[in-house]
């Protein structure tokens, strides 16, 4: 079994040029499979609101939702670096709220770090969490919790003005004490510049290859989430199709009396047949 990675190992990977591969997970089975595959990190993302809970976005997700799913993921992946995603309104109100809720991920779900969205506007939150001794990852570019302000789920930083703001955000996140930064849906040219500019690990979800590693949503890569597929997603499987076909086969066999077959049932203990028959006669 591979040794669990920590912050120092992630920095060493950056220095050696080894890319980190990580994925979201929200439940015990997925986390188990991700760890068995050798995933470097797992994010228990607030995307669980869309992928698991069926919400139209991430805003309805609560701290209790995130803690509960983080606990399941930790049980499934005890030897993987796991990050808890701070949901909407768990850190926006005050530094104190940010620290308190970040601490819940460590105390209640045994997460290794937390992630929050935003740049300069959340710098004080990042600093407060880091000062509390908690590893915190920044997240800029397309930030789903504030997608309304961004005009929807759209790529960011595609013109000089918005790119300049993202560079300033990236520098602020590093200065505030984040151990790493996630860039979402920004041009690879901008990703490469930020990656070279910062000293902390810089990761991408839909932000191109020139960085320290890639994150992908498990529901997207496995073909489980069917509502829409972002441009930056590559489907490595179509689990939804497999599940639907399995359900159809089960329905057909039940209706035709093919399931359960003899190998799927428990018979009366050998030598007890006559006694069993007499017992049934008592109820005739």
Rosetta blueprint (number, residue, H / E / L):
1 X L
2 X L
3 X L
4 X L
5 X L
6 X L
7 X H
8 X H
9 X H
10 X H
11 X H
12 X H
13 X H
14 X H
15 X H
16 X H
17 X L
18 X L
19 X L
20 X E
21 X E
22 X E
23 X E
24 X E
25 X L
26 X L
27 X L
28 X H
29 X H
30 X H
31 X H
32 X H
33 X H
34 X H
35 X H
36 X H
37 X H
38 X L
39 X L
40 X L
41 X E
42 X E
43 X E
44 X E
45 X L
46 X L
47 X L
48 X H
49 X H
50 X H
51 X H
52 X L
53 X L
54 X L
55 X L
56 X L
57 X L
58 X L
59 X L
60 X L
61 X L
62 X L
63 X H
64 X H
65 X H
66 X H
67 X H
68 X H
69 X H
70 X H
71 X H
72 X H
73 X H
74 X H
75 X H
76 X H
77 X L
78 X L
79 X L
80 X L
81 X E
82 X E
83 X E
84 X E
85 X E
86 X L
87 X L
88 X L
89 X L
90 X L
91 X L
92 X L
93 X L
94 X L
95 X H
96 X H
97 X H
98 X H
99 X H
100 X H
101 X H
102 X H
103 X H
104 X H
105 X H
106 X H
107 X H
108 X H
109 X H
110 X L
111 X L
112 X L
113 X E
114 X E
115 X E
116 X L
117 X L
118 X E
119 X L
120 X H
121 X H
122 X H
123 X H
124 X H
125 X H
126 X H
127 X H
128 X H
129 X H
130 X H
131 X H
132 X L
133 X L
134 X L
135 X L
136 X E
137 X E
138 X E
139 X E
140 X E
141 X E
142 X L
143 X L
144 X H
145 X H
146 X H
147 X H
148 X H
149 X H
150 X H
151 X L
152 X L
153 X L
154 X L
155 X L
156 X E
157 X L
158 X L
159 X L
160 X H
161 X H
162 X H
163 X H
164 X H
165 X H
166 X H
167 X H
168 X H
169 X H
170 X H
171 X H
172 X H
173 X H
174 X H
175 X H
176 X H
177 X L
178 X L
179 X L
180 X E
181 X E
182 X E
183 X E
184 X E
185 X L
186 X E
187 X L
188 X H
189 X H
190 X H
191 X H
192 X H
193 X H
194 X H
195 X H
196 X H
197 X H
198 X L
199 X L
200 X L
201 X E
202 X E
203 X E
204 X E
205 X E
206 X L
207 X L
208 X L
209 X L
210 X L
211 X L
212 X L
213 X E
214 X E
215 X E
216 X E
217 X L
218 X H
219 X H
220 X H
221 X H
222 X L
223 X L
224 X L
225 X L
226 X L
227 X L
228 X L
229 X L
230 X L
231 X L
232 X L
233 X L
234 X L
235 X L
236 X L
237 X L
238 X L
239 X H
240 X H
241 X H
242 X H
243 X H
244 X H
245 X H
246 X H
247 X H
248 X H
249 X H
250 X H
251 X H
252 X H
253 X H
254 X H
255 X H
256 X L
257 X L
258 X L
259 X L
260 X L
261 X L
262 X H
263 X H
264 X H
265 X L
266 X L
267 X L
268 X L
269 X L
270 X L
271 X L
272 X L
273 X H
274 X H
275 X H
276 X H
277 X H
278 X H
279 X H
280 X H
281 X H
282 X L
283 X L
284 X L
